[in-house]
Amino acid sequence: MPHIAITLAAASADQGPGAALRIVLLVSIVGAVLLAWFLLRGYRNNDDND
């Protein structure tokens, strides 16, 4: 029975959600930066908007 677990572990090429998790994390960080820029640009104190 232990040889089945070893065979299945060796046969699985995909070792978890590493690449997908990195992509999701990168896109969420970029999205948060863009959202912060979009929201904070409205709070600039320009004198030419009278």
GICOR-V421045 format. One record per helix or strand of 2 or more residues. SS is the DSSP state (~ for helix, > for strand). FROM is the first residue (numbers start at 0). TO is the last residue. If there is no record, write none. Layout:
ss: (SS SS)
from: (FROM FROM)
to: (TO TO)
//
This chain:
ss: (~ ~)
from: (1 17)
to: (10 42)
//
